[in-house]
């Protein structure tokens, strides 16, 4: 990363191109409640150097935030609505007991866990970018929540969540720039059925389901008028 940054500096491109590296939620062993989240302590020395590099170069902490895995591995602790950005009934409210912040989605909770983990190492001002998030449209017999309907609901609600321009509860002014994972299903990928089916399109380029991007063009034009340079990162899809 340092060598790449040096090459960008030599080419006078370091203000246009930033260097970072994505992390799974696995780097944060206990992401809930977010206020007590911290990186795996065995990596503290490396993470300190990494965060210092991001701070020095004005780059971003890249997080792969996948509520599908957080929900499916929690054994029913969290309601499905929490994972899908759906409205929570009063008896299902998710609250951090230390800050009393209400979390309307697991996505926001994961992003906040990253911010608190960064702060636990005494760093601030490093924006969190969600490098991957999505929901599988098909799973095996032991993956009942990997469905087309859930995938559509998740990504539709994700788009609306990102476009509202707010951050997570602890960082309300930090827009959560986000990449949808992923553009195409990976039919030849080994592993569980769900691993092959995160795409918006089948390999033959037909749509798995359609997404609503209503308001995206209006928002893009508005942000251009006020000179916001963050729009190109706000909603993207990834092809791996």
DABEL-V773900 format. One record per helix or strand of 2 or more residues. SS is the DSSP state (a for helix, b for strand). FROM is the first residue (numbers start at 0). TO is the last residue. If there is no record, write none. Layout:
# DABEL-V773900
ss = <SS & SS>
from = <FROM & FROM>
to = <TO & TO>
This chain:
# DABEL-V773900
ss = <a & b & a & a & a & b & a & a & a & b & b & a & b & a & a & b & a & a & a & b>
from = <1 & 21 & 24 & 33 & 40 & 60 & 66 & 79 & 89 & 93 & 101 & 105 & 127 & 147 & 168 & 177 & 192 & 215 & 230 & 234>
to = <9 & 23 & 26 & 35 & 56 & 63 & 71 & 82 & 91 & 94 & 102 & 119 & 132 & 162 & 170 & 180 & 195 & 224 & 233 & 237>
